[in-house]
Amino acid sequence: MKHFYHAEVPLEDIASPAVGARRRWLVDAAMGAPNFTVAEVEINPGGSTLHHSHPYEHAMFVLEGTGEVVESTGTSPLTPWEVLYIAPNELHQIRNTGGKTLKFLSIEPVKKEEKKL
């Protein structure tokens, strides 16, 4: 068992610092979890993730802030305590539309192949 405070894990930029998105790997293979990862993602006001897809399913759980998810059917608002399920190969982007940092957990399988657009 591992027990630690999330902020002890350093944040790293996702893609380029210019997009304003960072993550910290809270649970991953390096700590002994062979099947899944949990990342805490932070997006600055006005920032976003890249518009991308993954060949695997994953889930997100919004912790703080407000934003929107861009998907093939349009854009939907995001608020704390909402859950997203994203199917394999589904294009998506998370944008921070609020005035404070948008934070969410991303739960994914260990395999990390991505297709960025």
N, C-alpha and C positions, 0 to 999 in steps of 0.2 A: 504494500500500500504506500502511496505517496500522499503527503498532505503539505500544502504550501499556500502562500498568499499569491494571488494571480499577478500582482505588480512586481513580484520577484523575477518574473520571466521578462526578458527585454522585448520591446516592440521592434519590429522590423518593417521596412517599407514593402508594400505590395506593388510590384512593377516599379514605377518611377515615383520619387517623392512629390512630383508635380501633381499627381492625382489625389493626394491628400488622404490615402488609405494606408493603414498599418495593421499588423497582426502580431499576436504572441501565441506560440504553440503551447497550450496548456497540457494537452495529452497527446503523445505521439509515440512512434516506434522507438525513438531514442530513450524514452523513459520506461519502455517495456510493454507498451500497448501494441500488439501485433496486428489488430484488425481495424482500428478506427483512430481518428484524430479529433481533437476539440481545439479550435482556435478562437480566441477573443479578437474581434475585428473592431477597429476604431476608424471612423471616417470624419474628417474635419468638416465644418460647415462649408457648403459649396463643393465639397469633394465627392468622389465616387469610386467605385471599383471599375475595372475595365468591363466592356460589354463582351461577354465570353460564355463558353459552355465547357462542360466536363463530360467525359465518357462514363461517369458514375453518378448515382443519386446522392443527394445530401440534403441536410436540413439546416435551417437558421432559426435562432430564437433571439428576438430583439430585446435588449436590456434597457437602453436609455436613448433619448433623442427621438427625432422624427425624420422621416425620409420617404423614399418611394422605391419600389422595385419596377424595373422596366423588363417586360417579358414580351413574348410574341403576340399576345392579345392586347397589349397596351401597358399602361402605367397604373399602379395601385399604391395608395399611401401605406406607410409603415409607422406603427407606434409601439411603445413598450408592451411587452408580453405577447406580441404576435409571433406566430410560427409560420415559417415557409417550408414547404417540401418542394424540392427542385428535382425533376426527373432527369435521367441521363440525357445528355446532348441538348438540353433545353437552354437556349440563349437567355441570359439574365444580366442585369446590372443593378447595383444598389447605389442610390444617390442620397446624400444628406441635404435635405431641403430646409432644415431648421437652423436655429442660431447657436446650438451647442453640439458637441461631439455626439455622433450616432454610434452606439456600441451594440454589437450582437455577437452571439456565439455561432460558430459554423461547425457542424458535426459532419465529418466526411470519412470514407474508407481510407486506409493507408495509401493505396495506390494513387499517385498524384499526376497523371498525365492530363494536360489541358490543351484546349484549342482556343487560342485568342483571336479575336477579330479586330 
